[in-house]
Amino acid sequence: MLVTFATEAYADIIMFGDVALTLLPVMGHSATEPGAVLAKDVPAMVIA
């Protein structure tokens, strides 16, 4: 499965499903329903 992150400000980002489903809860979002990641939330997706 592929997951596409889309925004009007940048080109779409496509990730393999297992990677995207790992990132979504880290960012505080549900992996079961579509949603939006706001620009202010992007730093939270950086995994150190």
VOGU-3710 file (C-alpha; in Angstrom, 3 decimals, decimal comma):
1> mlvtfateay> 0,000/0,000/0,000  1,151/3,527/-0,729  0,084/6,617/1,206  0,105/10,054/-0,405  0,564/13,200/1,648  -0,773/16,121/-0,402  -0,492/19,863/0,023  -1,106/22,893/-2,148  2,244/24,357/-1,041  4,471/21,476/-2,187
11> adiimfgdva> 4,543/18,422/-4,408  2,809/15,273/-3,143  4,892/12,979/-0,940  4,328/9,249/-1,417  5,417/6,755/1,253  5,094/3,033/1,674  2,131/2,268/3,925  4,118/0,724/6,777  6,318/3,826/7,055  3,390/6,249/6,814
21> ltllpvmghs> 1,332/4,290/9,374  4,276/4,477/11,772  4,596/8,257/11,316  0,911/9,153/11,696  0,562/8,247/15,408  3,915/9,912/16,142  2,412/13,097/14,690  -0,712/12,652/16,803  -3,007/11,601/13,965  -5,222/8,581/13,448
31> atepgavlak> -4,076/5,914/11,032  -7,665/4,870/10,325  -9,282/7,980/8,902  -8,147/10,736/6,522  -6,999/13,952/8,081  -4,754/16,932/7,712  -1,336/17,807/9,072  -0,965/21,527/9,564  2,305/23,329/8,883  2,757/23,899/12,635
41> dvpamvia> 2,593/20,105/13,142  5,353/19,226/10,658  8,249/19,518/13,173  6,570/16,813/15,280  7,068/14,287/12,491  10,855/14,497/12,706  12,098/11,337/14,384  15,512/11,733/15,996
//
